[in-house]
Amino acid sequence: MPEGRAYVATSPGRSSSRAAFRQLLTYGDGEYNQAFRFLFEPVVLVHWDLALEPDDVEAFERAIAQSPDEVHVAPFRLWPFSTGLDRPVWAHRHADLSWIRDGDERAELVSFGCIYLPKRALEVARSCDIWCASVEHVEETISFSRAWGAGGRVCWDCRPKHLNW
C-alpha cells in the first residue's frame, strides 16, 4: 500500500457465508496478475482502499446468488481529485467509455475495485496480464472486459466507500 494512505485490513466478517466471500482478497496495485495465477474458484476481489459494511456484503452475496456465472461489480465513487473530471463519477463504464449512471444495470467495462469473478472469468483474467486496475490504468480493465465480452451486473445495493478519493 502507498505510504500514508488509508487502507482496509479486515475481512467482511463472520456473517459472510458464500464461498466467494470466504476467499475474499484485498489487493493493492500491481498484485492482480500474481493473484490470478493462484485463483481457480469464484472469488470477490476488493481493492485495498475500499471499505464494505455488512449490509453491502449481504447485498453483494444476494446478487451473486441470483446469477453466479456472471461477473458482478459494486459501484464506488471516483472523485475529481483522482479523475481530473469536474464531478464525481461511478467506477465502471459503458463500451463507449462513458461512466455508468445511477440505476444502470450493466457495465461493459468493469473496474476491479469490487468485483465478483466466476470461474470462467478468472480464466479470462489470467490471460489478460492485469498488473494494476486503478483509474490510471484503465486499459488493463478494458482488456479484461473486452476479452470477457459480457460486462458485469451492477449491484446498486452494495456501495463500497472509497477511502482515497
C-alpha positions in Angstrom: 0.0 0.0 0.0 1.3 3.5 -0.7 2.8 5.1 2.4 0.5 7.4 4.4 -2.7 6.2 2.6 -5.7 4.7 4.3 -6.5 1.1 3.6 -8.7 -1.7 4.7 -7.2 -4.6 6.5 -10.2 -6.7 7.6 -12.4 -9.3 6.1 -16.2 -8.9 5.7 -16.7 -10.7 9.0 -18.4 -13.8 10.4 -21.8 -13.2 8.8 -20.5 -14.0 5.4 -21.4 -17.5 4.2 -20.8 -17.6 0.5 -17.7 -19.3 -0.7 -16.7 -16.3 -2.8 -16.5 -14.1 0.3 -14.7 -16.7 2.4 -12.0 -16.4 -0.2 -12.2 -12.6 -0.3 -8.9 -11.0 -1.1 -7.8 -7.4 -0.7 -5.3 -6.4 -3.3 -3.1 -3.5 -3.9 -1.9 -2.1 -7.3 0.5 -4.4 -9.0 -0.7 -7.6 -7.5 -3.6 -8.7 -9.7 -1.8 -10.8 -12.2 0.1 -12.5 -9.4 -3.2 -13.3 -7.6 -4.9 -14.6 -10.7 -2.3 -17.4 -11.1 -3.4 -18.9 -7.8 -7.2 -18.3 -8.0 -9.3 -21.1 -9.5 -12.6 -20.8 -7.8 -15.1 -17.9 -7.9 -13.9 -15.0 -5.9 -14.7 -11.5 -4.8 -11.8 -9.0 -5.1 -11.9 -5.8 -3.1 -9.2 -3.2 -3.7 -7.2 -2.1 -0.7 -8.8 1.3 -0.3 -12.4 0.3 -0.5 -14.5 -0.5 2.6 -17.7 -2.5 2.7 -20.2 -2.5 5.5 -22.0 -5.8 6.5 -25.1 -4.7 4.6 -23.0 -4.2 1.4 -21.6 -7.7 1.8 -25.0 -9.2 2.2 -26.4 -7.3 -0.8 -23.5 -8.4 -3.0 -23.9 -12.0 -1.9 -27.6 -11.9 -2.8 -26.8 -10.5 -6.3 -24.2 -13.2 -6.9 -26.5 -16.0 -5.8 -29.1 -14.9 -8.4 -26.6 -15.2 -11.2 -23.4 -16.9 -10.1 -22.0 -17.4 -13.6 -21.9 -13.7 -14.3 -19.4 -11.0 -13.3 -20.8 -8.7 -10.7 -19.5 -5.2 -9.7 -20.3 -2.8 -7.0 -20.3 0.9 -7.8 -18.0 3.2 -5.9 -17.3 6.9 -6.4 -14.3 8.2 -8.2 -13.7 11.8 -7.2 -12.4 14.7 -9.3 -9.1 14.6 -7.3 -8.3 11.3 -8.9 -10.0 11.5 -12.3 -9.4 15.2 -13.2 -13.1 15.5 -14.1 -15.3 18.3 -12.9 -17.7 16.0 -11.0 -17.6 12.6 -9.2 -18.4 9.5 -11.3 -19.2 5.9 -10.5 -16.4 3.4 -11.3 -17.3 1.2 -14.3 -18.0 2.3 -17.8 -20.0 1.6 -20.9 -18.5 0.4 -24.1 -18.3 4.0 -25.4 -16.2 4.9 -22.3 -19.0 6.9 -20.7 -19.3 6.3 -16.9 -22.2 4.4 -15.6 -25.0 6.4 -14.0 -27.3 5.7 -11.1 -29.5 2.7 -11.9 -27.6 1.3 -14.9 -28.0 -2.4 -14.7 -24.8 -3.3 -16.6 -21.3 -2.0 -17.2 -19.5 -3.2 -20.3 -16.1 -2.1 -18.9 -15.6 -3.2 -15.3 -13.2 -2.0 -12.7 -11.5 -4.4 -10.4 -12.2 -2.3 -7.3 -15.1 -4.5 -6.0 -15.8 -7.4 -8.4 -17.1 -11.0 -8.3 -15.3 -13.2 -10.8 -16.9 -16.6 -11.6 -14.5 -19.4 -12.5 -14.7 -18.8 -16.3 -14.0 -15.0 -15.8 -10.9 -15.9 -13.8 -9.6 -17.9 -16.7 -10.0 -14.9 -18.9 -8.4 -12.6 -16.3 -5.3 -14.9 -16.2 -4.9 -14.5 -20.0 -5.0 -10.6 -19.8 -1.9 -10.0 -17.7 -3.6 -7.4 -15.5 -1.0 -5.7 -13.4 -2.9 -2.7 -12.0 -6.6 -1.9 -12.1 -6.7 1.7 -10.9 -8.3 4.6 -12.7 -5.0 5.5 -14.2 -4.6 2.0 -15.8 -8.0 1.8 -17.5 -6.5 0.0 -20.5 -6.0 -3.1 -18.4 -9.6 -3.3 -17.2 -10.7 -2.6 -20.7 -8.6 -5.6 -22.0 -10.2 -7.9 -19.5 -13.7 -6.6 -20.2 -13.3 -7.0 -24.0 -11.8 -10.5 -23.6 -14.7 -11.4 -21.2 -17.2 -9.9 -23.6 -20.1 -9.9 -21.3 -19.5 -7.0 -19.0 -20.9 -7.1 -15.4 -24.1 -6.7 -13.5 -24.0 -3.6 -11.3 -25.2 -4.2 -7.7 -26.5 -0.8 -6.6 -27.4 -2.2 -3.1 -23.7 -2.6 -2.4 -21.8 0.7 -2.4 -18.2 0.4 -1.1 -16.7 3.5 0.4 -13.6 4.8 -1.4 -11.1 5.8 1.2 -8.6 7.6 -1.1 -10.7 9.6 -3.3 
